[in-house]
């Protein structure tokens, strides 16, 4: 096992835990979610995949690595459950913003029309 495998998995798990807390479903406000959040998650997933891909198939990895692997799997399962809800919240926010934009455009058109009348 490469010496940095365990540390890499620990870092990935820390990052995924932080992302799950930051983007948790209880938060209805999507304003704080940035595209970079998704890039960071993808980057961590790719990092873990590369790290785990370097392990031999019948590796006696050790208890610490086994624990980190189980935590990584748990984080993946949480993401799997969490992402559809987040997707729905983001779509709802998109619709809300589109409606607000239409409202602003209608108000601007009304203002222009009112100025012509006066």
Backbone atoms as SQL, in Angstrom:
CREATE TABLE atoms (id INTEGER PRIMARY KEY, chain TEXT, resi INTEGER, resn TEXT, atom TEXT, x REAL, y REAL, z REAL);
INSERT INTO atoms VALUES
  (1, 'A', 1, 'UNK', 'N', 0.858, -1.174, 0.000),
  (2, 'A', 1, 'UNK', 'CA', 0.000, 0.000, 0.000),
  (3, 'A', 1, 'UNK', 'C', 0.902, 1.234, 0.000),
  (4, 'A', 2, 'UNK', 'N', 0.697, 2.136, -0.935),
  (5, 'A', 2, 'UNK', 'CA', 1.457, 3.388, -0.918),
  (6, 'A', 2, 'UNK', 'C', 1.190, 4.139, 0.384),
  (7, 'A', 3, 'UNK', 'N', 2.229, 4.776, 0.949),
  (8, 'A', 3, 'UNK', 'CA', 2.077, 5.404, 2.271),
  (9, 'A', 3, 'UNK', 'C', 1.063, 6.533, 2.306),
  (10, 'A', 4, 'UNK', 'N', 0.839, 7.190, 1.196),
  (11, 'A', 4, 'UNK', 'CA', -0.083, 8.326, 1.209),
  (12, 'A', 4, 'UNK', 'C', -1.538, 7.923, 0.978),
  (13, 'A', 5, 'UNK', 'N', -1.799, 6.654, 0.740),
  (14, 'A', 5, 'UNK', 'CA', -3.165, 6.204, 0.461),
  (15, 'A', 5, 'UNK', 'C', -4.098, 6.494, 1.629),
  (16, 'A', 6, 'UNK', 'N', -3.675, 6.146, 2.817),
  (17, 'A', 6, 'UNK', 'CA', -4.503, 6.368, 4.005),
  (18, 'A', 6, 'UNK', 'C', -4.748, 7.859, 4.217),
  (19, 'A', 7, 'UNK', 'N', -3.695, 8.659, 4.103),
  (20, 'A', 7, 'UNK', 'CA', -3.842, 10.105, 4.308),
  (21, 'A', 7, 'UNK', 'C', -4.733, 10.724, 3.234),
  (22, 'A', 8, 'UNK', 'N', -4.598, 10.267, 2.003),
  (23, 'A', 8, 'UNK', 'CA', -5.444, 10.783, 0.920),
  (24, 'A', 8, 'UNK', 'C', -6.906, 10.482, 1.200),
  (25, 'A', 9, 'UNK', 'N', -7.203, 9.253, 1.601),
  (26, 'A', 9, 'UNK', 'CA', -8.594, 8.897, 1.918),
  (27, 'A', 9, 'UNK', 'C', -9.120, 9.710, 3.093),
  (28, 'A', 10, 'UNK', 'N', -8.277, 9.967, 4.075),
  (29, 'A', 10, 'UNK', 'CA', -8.704, 10.803, 5.208),
  (30, 'A', 10, 'UNK', 'C', -9.063, 12.209, 4.732),
  (31, 'A', 11, 'UNK', 'N', -8.219, 12.768, 3.873),
  (32, 'A', 11, 'UNK', 'CA', -8.479, 14.109, 3.355),
  (33, 'A', 11, 'UNK', 'C', -9.753, 14.142, 2.516),
  (34, 'A', 12, 'UNK', 'N', -9.944, 13.124, 1.690),
  (35, 'A', 12, 'UNK', 'CA', -11.153, 13.047, 0.865),
  (36, 'A', 12, 'UNK', 'C', -12.382, 12.956, 1.756),
  (37, 'A', 13, 'UNK', 'N', -12.335, 12.099, 2.763),
  (38, 'A', 13, 'UNK', 'CA', -13.473, 11.957, 3.672),
  (39, 'A', 13, 'UNK', 'C', -13.760, 13.254, 4.421),
  (40, 'A', 14, 'UNK', 'N', -12.723, 13.947, 4.856),
  (41, 'A', 14, 'UNK', 'CA', -12.920, 15.246, 5.522),
  (42, 'A', 14, 'UNK', 'C', -13.611, 16.231, 4.583),
  (43, 'A', 15, 'UNK', 'N', -13.146, 16.268, 3.357),
  (44, 'A', 15, 'UNK', 'CA', -13.720, 17.192, 2.373),
  (45, 'A', 15, 'UNK', 'C', -15.174, 16.846, 2.062),
  (46, 'A', 16, 'UNK', 'N', -15.462, 15.558, 1.883),
  (47, 'A', 16, 'UNK', 'CA', -16.840, 15.143, 1.589),
  (48, 'A', 16, 'UNK', 'C', -17.764, 15.413, 2.771),
  (49, 'A', 17, 'UNK', 'N', -17.277, 15.162, 3.982),
  (50, 'A', 17, 'UNK', 'CA', -18.082, 15.467, 5.178),
  (51, 'A', 17, 'UNK', 'C', -18.416, 16.951, 5.231),
  (52, 'A', 18, 'UNK', 'N', -17.425, 17.784, 4.973),
  (53, 'A', 18, 'UNK', 'CA', -17.648, 19.238, 4.978),
  (54, 'A', 18, 'UNK', 'C', -18.661, 19.642, 3.915),
  (55, 'A', 19, 'UNK', 'N', -18.543, 19.061, 2.736),
  (56, 'A', 19, 'UNK', 'CA', -19.478, 19.381, 1.649),
  (57, 'A', 19, 'UNK', 'C', -20.893, 18.957, 2.016),
  (58, 'A', 20, 'UNK', 'N', -21.033, 17.788, 2.611),
  (59, 'A', 20, 'UNK', 'CA', -22.364, 17.314, 2.999),
  (60, 'A', 20, 'UNK', 'C', -22.989, 18.225, 4.055),
  (61, 'A', 21, 'UNK', 'N', -22.189, 18.746, 4.951),
  (62, 'A', 21, 'UNK', 'CA', -22.704, 19.667, 5.967),
  (63, 'A', 21, 'UNK', 'C', -23.080, 20.996, 5.328),
  (64, 'A', 22, 'UNK', 'N', -22.202, 21.504, 4.479),
  (65, 'A', 22, 'UNK', 'CA', -22.421, 22.810, 3.845),
  (66, 'A', 22, 'UNK', 'C', -23.642, 22.796, 2.922),
  (67, 'A', 23, 'UNK', 'N', -23.882, 21.695, 2.255),
  (68, 'A', 23, 'UNK', 'CA', -24.971, 21.614, 1.278),
  (69, 'A', 23, 'UNK', 'C', -26.155, 20.803, 1.795),
  (70, 'A', 24, 'UNK', 'N', -26.230, 20.607, 3.082),
  (71, 'A', 24, 'UNK', 'CA', -27.233, 19.713, 3.679),
  (72, 'A', 24, 'UNK', 'C', -28.669, 20.070, 3.268),
  (73, 'A', 25, 'UNK', 'N', -29.518, 19.059, 3.182),
  (74, 'A', 25, 'UNK', 'CA', -30.900, 19.264, 2.725),
  (75, 'A', 25, 'UNK', 'C', -31.738, 20.147, 3.634),
  (76, 'A', 26, 'UNK', 'N', -31.379, 20.262, 4.910),
  (77, 'A', 26, 'UNK', 'CA', -32.178, 21.087, 5.820),
  (78, 'A', 26, 'UNK', 'C', -32.118, 22.559, 5.429),
  (79, 'A', 27, 'UNK', 'N', -31.088, 22.930, 4.724),
  (80, 'A', 27, 'UNK', 'CA', -30.937, 24.330, 4.311),
  (81, 'A', 27, 'UNK', 'C', -31.753, 24.547, 3.055),
  (82, 'A', 28, 'UNK', 'N', -32.746, 25.377, 3.148),
  (83, 'A', 28, 'UNK', 'CA', -33.615, 25.648, 2.002),
  (84, 'A', 28, 'UNK', 'C', -33.040, 26.740, 1.106),
  (85, 'A', 29, 'UNK', 'N', -32.064, 27.466, 1.622),
  (86, 'A', 29, 'UNK', 'CA', -31.470, 28.577, 0.888),
  (87, 'A', 29, 'UNK', 'C', -30.364, 28.061, -0.026),
  (88, 'A', 30, 'UNK', 'N', -30.555, 28.205, -1.325),
  (89, 'A', 30, 'UNK', 'CA', -29.570, 27.732, -2.300),
  (90, 'A', 30, 'UNK', 'C', -28.579, 28.813, -2.699),
  (91, 'A', 31, 'UNK', 'N', -28.714, 29.991, -2.137),
  (92, 'A', 31, 'UNK', 'CA', -27.888, 31.123, -2.543),
  (93, 'A', 31, 'UNK', 'C', -26.408, 30.856, -2.269),
  (94, 'A', 32, 'UNK', 'N', -26.112, 30.132, -1.210),
  (95, 'A', 32, 'UNK', 'CA', -24.721, 29.908, -0.837),
  (96, 'A', 32, 'UNK', 'C', -24.055, 28.791, -1.634),
  (97, 'A', 33, 'UNK', 'N', -24.811, 28.071, -2.435),
  (98, 'A', 33, 'UNK', 'CA', -24.252, 26.983, -3.235),
  (99, 'A', 33, 'UNK', 'C', -23.614, 27.569, -4.485),
  (100, 'A', 34, 'UNK', 'N', -22.366, 27.177, -4.712),
  (101, 'A', 34, 'UNK', 'CA', -21.621, 27.687, -5.864),
  (102, 'A', 34, 'UNK', 'C', -21.250, 26.528, -6.791),
  (103, 'A', 35, 'UNK', 'N', -21.049, 26.805, -8.066),
  (104, 'A', 35, 'UNK', 'CA', -20.591, 25.744, -8.974),
  (105, 'A', 35, 'UNK', 'C', -19.289, 25.104, -8.486),
  (106, 'A', 36, 'UNK', 'N', -18.453, 25.900, -7.834),
  (107, 'A', 36, 'UNK', 'CA', -17.182, 25.385, -7.325),
  (108, 'A', 36, 'UNK', 'C', -17.399, 24.252, -6.321),
  (109, 'A', 37, 'UNK', 'N', -18.521, 24.283, -5.593),
  (110, 'A', 37, 'UNK', 'CA', -18.810, 23.214, -4.637),
  (111, 'A', 37, 'UNK', 'C', -18.897, 21.863, -5.340),
  (112, 'A', 38, 'UNK', 'N', -19.538, 21.841, -6.497),
  (113, 'A', 38, 'UNK', 'CA', -19.679, 20.594, -7.244),
  (114, 'A', 38, 'UNK', 'C', -18.352, 20.180, -7.876),
  (115, 'A', 39, 'UNK', 'N', -17.582, 21.153, -8.325),
  (116, 'A', 39, 'UNK', 'CA', -16.248, 20.854, -8.867),
  (117, 'A', 39, 'UNK', 'C', -15.359, 20.252, -7.784),
  (118, 'A', 40, 'UNK', 'N', -15.460, 20.794, -6.581),
  (119, 'A', 40, 'UNK', 'CA', -14.657, 20.280, -5.470),
  (120, 'A', 40, 'UNK', 'C', -15.041, 18.842, -5.128),
  (121, 'A', 41, 'UNK', 'N', -16.337, 18.563, -5.099),
  (122, 'A', 41, 'UNK', 'CA', -16.793, 17.200, -4.806),
  (123, 'A', 41, 'UNK', 'C', -16.284, 16.243, -5.877),
  (124, 'A', 42, 'UNK', 'N', -16.445, 16.614, -7.134),
  (125, 'A', 42, 'UNK', 'CA', -15.975, 15.758, -8.223),
  (126, 'A', 42, 'UNK', 'C', -14.470, 15.534, -8.126),
  (127, 'A', 43, 'UNK', 'N', -13.737, 16.574, -7.829),
  (128, 'A', 43, 'UNK', 'CA', -12.284, 16.462, -7.689),
  (129, 'A', 43, 'UNK', 'C', -11.915, 15.468, -6.588),
  (130, 'A', 44, 'UNK', 'N', -12.620, 15.535, -5.469),
  (131, 'A', 44, 'UNK', 'CA', -12.343, 14.614, -4.366),
  (132, 'A', 44, 'UNK', 'C', -12.708, 13.179, -4.731),
  (133, 'A', 45, 'UNK', 'N', -13.811, 13.002, -5.447),
  (134, 'A', 45, 'UNK', 'CA', -14.203, 11.653, -5.866),
  (135, 'A', 45, 'UNK', 'C', -13.165, 11.056, -6.816),
  (136, 'A', 46, 'UNK', 'N', -12.669, 11.864, -7.738),
  (137, 'A', 46, 'UNK', 'CA', -11.642, 11.388, -8.668),
  (138, 'A', 46, 'UNK', 'C', -10.334, 11.081, -7.937),
  (139, 'A', 47, 'UNK', 'N', -10.024, 11.892, -6.964),
  (140, 'A', 47, 'UNK', 'CA', -8.819, 11.676, -6.157),
  (141, 'A', 47, 'UNK', 'C', -8.904, 10.350, -5.403),
  (142, 'A', 48, 'UNK', 'N', -10.060, 10.077, -4.819),
  (143, 'A', 48, 'UNK', 'CA', -10.249, 8.820, -4.092),
  (144, 'A', 48, 'UNK', 'C', -10.216, 7.633, -5.046),
  (145, 'A', 49, 'UNK', 'N', -10.833, 7.782, -6.214),
  (146, 'A', 49, 'UNK', 'CA', -10.839, 6.687, -7.188),
  (147, 'A', 49, 'UNK', 'C', -9.417, 6.342, -7.613),
  (148, 'A', 50, 'UNK', 'N', -8.610, 7.362, -7.846),
  (149, 'A', 50, 'UNK', 'CA', -7.215, 7.124, -8.223),
  (150, 'A', 50, 'UNK', 'C', -6.463, 6.434, -7.085),
  (151, 'A', 51, 'UNK', 'N', -6.703, 6.905, -5.894),
  (152, 'A', 51, 'UNK', 'CA', -6.042, 6.352, -4.715),
  (153, 'A', 51, 'UNK', 'C', -6.425, 4.885, -4.511),
  (154, 'A', 52, 'UNK', 'N', -7.704, 4.599, -4.578),
  (155, 'A', 52, 'UNK', 'CA', -8.174, 3.228, -4.372),
  (156, 'A', 52, 'UNK', 'C', -7.790, 2.325, -5.540),
  (157, 'A', 53, 'UNK', 'N', -7.680, 2.892, -6.722),
  (158, 'A', 53, 'UNK', 'CA', -7.287, 2.105, -7.888),
  (159, 'A', 53, 'UNK', 'C', -5.851, 1.621, -7.820),
  (160, 'A', 54, 'UNK', 'N', -5.029, 2.258, -7.003),
  (161, 'A', 54, 'UNK', 'CA', -3.627, 1.852, -6.854),
  (162, 'A', 54, 'UNK', 'C', -3.462, 0.674, -5.903),
  (163, 'A', 55, 'UNK', 'N', -4.504, 0.351, -5.139),
  (164, 'A', 55, 'UNK', 'CA', -4.396, -0.758, -4.188),
  (165, 'A', 55, 'UNK', 'C', -4.502, -2.088, -4.925),
  (166, 'A', 56, 'UNK', 'N', -3.690, -3.063, -4.552),
  (167, 'A', 56, 'UNK', 'CA', -3.849, -4.400, -5.147),
  (168, 'A', 56, 'UNK', 'C', -5.201, -4.987, -4.755),
  (169, 'A', 57, 'UNK', 'N', -5.740, -5.845, -5.612),
  (170, 'A', 57, 'UNK', 'CA', -7.071, -6.405, -5.371),
  (171, 'A', 57, 'UNK', 'C', -7.151, -7.185, -4.065),
  (172, 'A', 58, 'UNK', 'N', -6.154, -8.029, -3.775),
  (173, 'A', 58, 'UNK', 'CA', -6.213, -8.800, -2.534),
  (174, 'A', 58, 'UNK', 'C', -5.245, -8.196, -1.522),
  (175, 'A', 59, 'UNK', 'N', -5.369, -6.922, -1.321),
  (176, 'A', 59, 'UNK', 'CA', -4.495, -6.210, -0.400),
  (177, 'A', 59, 'UNK', 'C', -4.946, -6.431, 1.037),
  (178, 'A', 60, 'UNK', 'N', -3.979, -6.692, 1.899),
  (179, 'A', 60, 'UNK', 'CA', -4.249, -6.696, 3.333),
  (180, 'A', 60, 'UNK', 'C', -3.961, -5.274, 3.800),
  (181, 'A', 61, 'UNK', 'N', -4.955, -4.426, 3.630),
  (182, 'A', 61, 'UNK', 'CA', -4.756, -2.988, 3.740),
  (183, 'A', 61, 'UNK', 'C', -4.543, -2.494, 5.166),
  (184, 'A', 62, 'UNK', 'N', -5.026, -3.169, 6.126),
  (185, 'A', 62, 'UNK', 'CA', -4.892, -2.683, 7.490),
  (186, 'A', 62, 'UNK', 'C', -6.201, -2.102, 7.985),
  (187, 'A', 63, 'UNK', 'N', -6.324, -2.069, 9.294),
  (188, 'A', 63, 'UNK', 'CA', -7.579, -1.644, 9.916),
  (189, 'A', 63, 'UNK', 'C', -7.898, -0.175, 9.643),
  (190, 'A', 64, 'UNK', 'N', -6.887, 0.682, 9.681),
  (191, 'A', 64, 'UNK', 'CA', -7.134, 2.116, 9.476),
  (192, 'A', 64, 'UNK', 'C', -7.628, 2.388, 8.063),
  (193, 'A', 65, 'UNK', 'N', -6.995, 1.744, 7.083),
  (194, 'A', 65, 'UNK', 'CA', -7.420, 1.938, 5.699),
  (195, 'A', 65, 'UNK', 'C', -8.811, 1.343, 5.474),
  (196, 'A', 66, 'UNK', 'N', -9.073, 0.224, 6.099),
  (197, 'A', 66, 'UNK', 'CA', -10.404, -0.391, 5.997),
  (198, 'A', 66, 'UNK', 'C', -11.465, 0.551, 6.559),
  (199, 'A', 67, 'UNK', 'N', -11.170, 1.188, 7.693),
  (200, 'A', 67, 'UNK', 'CA', -12.111, 2.126, 8.306),
  (201, 'A', 67, 'UNK', 'C', -12.344, 3.333, 7.409),
  (202, 'A', 68, 'UNK', 'N', -11.275, 3.884, 6.830),
  (203, 'A', 68, 'UNK', 'CA', -11.420, 5.034, 5.924),
  (204, 'A', 68, 'UNK', 'C', -12.202, 4.649, 4.675),
  (205, 'A', 69, 'UNK', 'N', -11.984, 3.434, 4.188),
  (206, 'A', 69, 'UNK', 'CA', -12.732, 2.964, 3.015),
  (207, 'A', 69, 'UNK', 'C', -14.217, 2.846, 3.328),
  (208, 'A', 70, 'UNK', 'N', -14.533, 2.351, 4.521),
  (209, 'A', 70, 'UNK', 'CA', -15.936, 2.251, 4.929),
  (210, 'A', 70, 'UNK', 'C', -16.562, 3.639, 5.078),
  (211, 'A', 71, 'UNK', 'N', -15.804, 4.571, 5.619),
  (212, 'A', 71, 'UNK', 'CA', -16.321, 5.935, 5.754),
  (213, 'A', 71, 'UNK', 'C', -16.527, 6.566, 4.378),
  (214, 'A', 72, 'UNK', 'N', -15.600, 6.299, 3.466),
  (215, 'A', 72, 'UNK', 'CA', -15.735, 6.818, 2.101),
  (216, 'A', 72, 'UNK', 'C', -17.012, 6.264, 1.460),
  (217, 'A', 73, 'UNK', 'N', -17.241, 4.978, 1.631),
  (218, 'A', 73, 'UNK', 'CA', -18.461, 4.362, 1.088),
  (219, 'A', 73, 'UNK', 'C', -19.703, 5.010, 1.698),
  (220, 'A', 74, 'UNK', 'N', -19.668, 5.247, 2.992),
  (221, 'A', 74, 'UNK', 'CA', -20.791, 5.899, 3.665),
  (222, 'A', 74, 'UNK', 'C', -21.023, 7.300, 3.108),
  (223, 'A', 75, 'UNK', 'N', -19.945, 8.039, 2.879),
  (224, 'A', 75, 'UNK', 'CA', -20.076, 9.378, 2.293),
  (225, 'A', 75, 'UNK', 'C', -20.679, 9.312, 0.892),
  (226, 'A', 76, 'UNK', 'N', -20.274, 8.310, 0.116),
  (227, 'A', 76, 'UNK', 'CA', -20.847, 8.144, -1.226),
  (228, 'A', 76, 'UNK', 'C', -22.343, 7.841, -1.153),
  (229, 'A', 77, 'UNK', 'N', -22.729, 7.008, -0.207),
  (230, 'A', 77, 'UNK', 'CA', -24.150, 6.685, -0.051),
  (231, 'A', 77, 'UNK', 'C', -24.945, 7.915, 0.378),
  (232, 'A', 78, 'UNK', 'N', -24.371, 8.736, 1.240),
  (233, 'A', 78, 'UNK', 'CA', -25.045, 9.979, 1.646),
  (234, 'A', 78, 'UNK', 'C', -25.199, 10.920, 0.456),
  (235, 'A', 79, 'UNK', 'N', -24.151, 11.028, -0.364),
  (236, 'A', 79, 'UNK', 'CA', -24.243, 11.858, -1.570),
  (237, 'A', 79, 'UNK', 'C', -25.328, 11.333, -2.500),
  (238, 'A', 80, 'UNK', 'N', -25.394, 10.021, -2.640),
  (239, 'A', 80, 'UNK', 'CA', -26.395, 9.405, -3.519),
  (240, 'A', 80, 'UNK', 'C', -27.810, 9.758, -3.065),
  (241, 'A', 81, 'UNK', 'N', -28.038, 9.784, -1.775),
  (242, 'A', 81, 'UNK', 'CA', -29.358, 10.139, -1.244),
  (243, 'A', 81, 'UNK', 'C', -29.601, 11.639, -1.300),
  (244, 'A', 82, 'UNK', 'N', -28.571, 12.406, -1.122),
  (245, 'A', 82, 'UNK', 'CA', -28.657, 13.848, -0.959),
  (246, 'A', 82, 'UNK', 'C', -28.784, 14.611, -2.278),
  (247, 'A', 83, 'UNK', 'N', -28.073, 14.173, -3.295),
  (248, 'A', 83, 'UNK', 'CA', -28.009, 14.937, -4.544),
  (249, 'A', 83, 'UNK', 'C', -29.356, 15.105, -5.251),
  (250, 'A', 84, 'UNK', 'N', -30.242, 14.105, -5.301),
  (251, 'A', 84, 'UNK', 'CA', -31.545, 14.359, -5.942),
  (252, 'A', 84, 'UNK', 'C', -32.347, 15.462, -5.250),
  (253, 'A', 85, 'UNK', 'N', -32.306, 15.519, -3.927),
  (254, 'A', 85, 'UNK', 'CA', -32.998, 16.585, -3.199),
  (255, 'A', 85, 'UNK', 'C', -32.381, 17.939, -3.528),
  (256, 'A', 86, 'UNK', 'N', -31.074, 17.986, -3.550),
  (257, 'A', 86, 'UNK', 'CA', -30.384, 19.230, -3.887),
  (258, 'A', 86, 'UNK', 'C', -30.729, 19.661, -5.306),
  (259, 'A', 87, 'UNK', 'N', -30.783, 18.717, -6.214),
  (260, 'A', 87, 'UNK', 'CA', -31.152, 19.019, -7.599),
  (261, 'A', 87, 'UNK', 'C', -32.541, 19.648, -7.652),
  (262, 'A', 88, 'UNK', 'N', -33.478, 19.082, -6.919),
  (263, 'A', 88, 'UNK', 'CA', -34.834, 19.641, -6.865),
  (264, 'A', 88, 'UNK', 'C', -34.854, 21.048, -6.294),
  (265, 'A', 89, 'UNK', 'N', -34.078, 21.275, -5.233),
  (266, 'A', 89, 'UNK', 'CA', -34.020, 22.618, -4.639),
  (267, 'A', 89, 'UNK', 'C', -33.409, 23.627, -5.601),
  (268, 'A', 90, 'UNK', 'N', -32.387, 23.201, -6.333),
  (269, 'A', 90, 'UNK', 'CA', -31.763, 24.106, -7.300),
  (270, 'A', 90, 'UNK', 'C', -32.705, 24.420, -8.458),
  (271, 'A', 91, 'UNK', 'N', -33.469, 23.422, -8.905),
  (272, 'A', 91, 'UNK', 'CA', -34.452, 23.681, -9.967),
  (273, 'A', 91, 'UNK', 'C', -35.534, 24.642, -9.483),
  (274, 'A', 92, 'UNK', 'N', -35.974, 24.476, -8.242),
  (275, 'A', 92, 'UNK', 'CA', -36.976, 25.391, -7.682),
  (276, 'A', 92, 'UNK', 'C', -36.413, 26.808, -7.586),
  (277, 'A', 93, 'UNK', 'N', -35.160, 26.930, -7.188),
  (278, 'A', 93, 'UNK', 'CA', -34.521, 28.253, -7.106),
  (279, 'A', 93, 'UNK', 'C', -34.383, 28.864, -8.499),
  (280, 'A', 94, 'UNK', 'N', -34.056, 28.047, -9.475),
  (281, 'A', 94, 'UNK', 'CA', -33.953, 28.540, -10.854),
  (282, 'A', 94, 'UNK', 'C', -35.298, 29.088, -11.317),
  (283, 'A', 95, 'UNK', 'N', -36.373, 28.356, -11.042),
  (284, 'A', 95, 'UNK', 'CA', -37.716, 28.800, -11.413),
  (285, 'A', 95, 'UNK', 'C', -38.068, 30.101, -10.701),
  (286, 'A', 96, 'UNK', 'N', -37.736, 30.186, -9.418),
  (287, 'A', 96, 'UNK', 'CA', -38.009, 31.405, -8.657),
  (288, 'A', 96, 'UNK', 'C', -37.271, 32.598, -9.262),
  (289, 'A', 97, 'UNK', 'N', -36.021, 32.401, -9.615),
  (290, 'A', 97, 'UNK', 'CA', -35.233, 33.485, -10.209),
  (291, 'A', 97, 'UNK', 'C', -35.758, 33.877, -11.589),
  (292, 'A', 98, 'UNK', 'N', -36.178, 32.892, -12.375),
  (293, 'A', 98, 'UNK', 'CA', -36.750, 33.200, -13.690),
  (294, 'A', 98, 'UNK', 'C', -38.036, 34.005, -13.542),
  (295, 'A', 99, 'UNK', 'N', -38.882, 33.631, -12.572),
  (296, 'A', 99, 'UNK', 'CA', -40.119, 34.375, -12.327),
  (297, 'A', 99, 'UNK', 'C', -39.825, 35.800, -11.857),
  (298, 'A', 100, 'UNK', 'N', -38.831, 35.945, -11.002),
  (299, 'A', 100, 'UNK', 'CA', -38.449, 37.285, -10.542),
  (300, 'A', 100, 'UNK', 'C', -37.930, 38.120, -11.709),
  (301, 'A', 101, 'UNK', 'N', -37.177, 37.499, -12.592),
  (302, 'A', 101, 'UNK', 'CA', -36.658, 38.206, -13.765),
  (303, 'A', 101, 'UNK', 'C', -37.805, 38.652, -14.676),
  (304, 'A', 102, 'UNK', 'N', -38.801, 37.789, -14.862),
  (305, 'A', 102, 'UNK', 'CA', -39.973, 38.162, -15.662),
  (306, 'A', 102, 'UNK', 'C', -40.721, 39.324, -15.013),
  (307, 'A', 103, 'UNK', 'N', -40.837, 39.287, -13.699),
  (308, 'A', 103, 'UNK', 'CA', -41.517, 40.353, -12.967),
  (309, 'A', 103, 'UNK', 'C', -40.780, 41.683, -13.147),
  (310, 'A', 104, 'UNK', 'N', -39.475, 41.658, -13.038),
  (311, 'A', 104, 'UNK', 'CA', -38.672, 42.873, -13.217),
  (312, 'A', 104, 'UNK', 'C', -38.810, 43.389, -14.644),
  (313, 'A', 105, 'UNK', 'N', -38.786, 42.490, -15.623),
  (314, 'A', 105, 'UNK', 'CA', -38.931, 42.908, -17.025),
  (315, 'A', 105, 'UNK', 'C', -40.303, 43.529, -17.261),
  (316, 'A', 106, 'UNK', 'N', -41.353, 42.930, -16.667),
  (317, 'A', 106, 'UNK', 'CA', -42.703, 43.481, -16.824),
  (318, 'A', 106, 'UNK', 'C', -42.805, 44.853, -16.151),
  (319, 'A', 107, 'UNK', 'N', -42.201, 44.998, -14.981),
  (320, 'A', 107, 'UNK', 'CA', -42.225, 46.287, -14.287),
  (321, 'A', 107, 'UNK', 'C', -41.462, 47.343, -15.088),
  (322, 'A', 108, 'UNK', 'N', -40.357, 46.961, -15.687),
  (323, 'A', 108, 'UNK', 'CA', -39.583, 47.902, -16.502),
  (324, 'A', 108, 'UNK', 'C', -40.378, 48.316, -17.735),
  (325, 'A', 109, 'UNK', 'N', -41.066, 47.368, -18.356),
  (326, 'A', 109, 'UNK', 'CA', -41.892, 47.691, -19.523),
  (327, 'A', 109, 'UNK', 'C', -43.033, 48.624, -19.121),
  (328, 'A', 110, 'UNK', 'N', -43.646, 48.375, -17.970),
  (329, 'A', 110, 'UNK', 'CA', -44.727, 49.233, -17.488),
  (330, 'A', 110, 'UNK', 'C', -44.202, 50.645, -17.233),
  (331, 'A', 111, 'UNK', 'N', -43.007, 50.739, -16.639),
  (332, 'A', 111, 'UNK', 'CA', -42.408, 52.048, -16.367),
  (333, 'A', 111, 'UNK', 'C', -42.148, 52.803, -17.663),
  (334, 'A', 112, 'UNK', 'N', -41.613, 52.121, -18.658),
  (335, 'A', 112, 'UNK', 'CA', -41.361, 52.777, -19.951),
  (336, 'A', 112, 'UNK', 'C', -42.664, 53.242, -20.584),
  (337, 'A', 113, 'UNK', 'N', -43.693, 52.394, -20.516),
  (338, 'A', 113, 'UNK', 'CA', -44.994, 52.762, -21.089),
  (339, 'A', 113, 'UNK', 'C', -45.601, 53.944, -20.332),
  (340, 'A', 114, 'UNK', 'N', -45.454, 53.971, -19.021),
  (341, 'A', 114, 'UNK', 'CA', -45.993, 55.072, -18.215),
  (342, 'A', 114, 'UNK', 'C', -45.304, 56.389, -18.544),
  (343, 'A', 115, 'UNK', 'N', -44.012, 56.350, -18.792),
  (344, 'A', 115, 'UNK', 'CA', -43.274, 57.566, -19.126),
  (345, 'A', 115, 'UNK', 'C', -43.735, 58.125, -20.466),
  (346, 'A', 116, 'UNK', 'N', -44.094, 57.254, -21.393),
  (347, 'A', 116, 'UNK', 'CA', -44.568, 57.715, -22.701),
  (348, 'A', 116, 'UNK', 'C', -45.920, 58.414, -22.564),
  (349, 'A', 117, 'UNK', 'N', -46.752, 57.917, -21.662),
  (350, 'A', 117, 'UNK', 'CA', -48.083, 58.495, -21.465),
  (351, 'A', 117, 'UNK', 'C', -47.965, 59.869, -20.816),
  (352, 'A', 118, 'UNK', 'N', -47.063, 60.009, -19.856),
  (353, 'A', 118, 'UNK', 'CA', -46.905, 61.278, -19.143),
  (354, 'A', 118, 'UNK', 'C', -46.168, 62.231, -20.034);
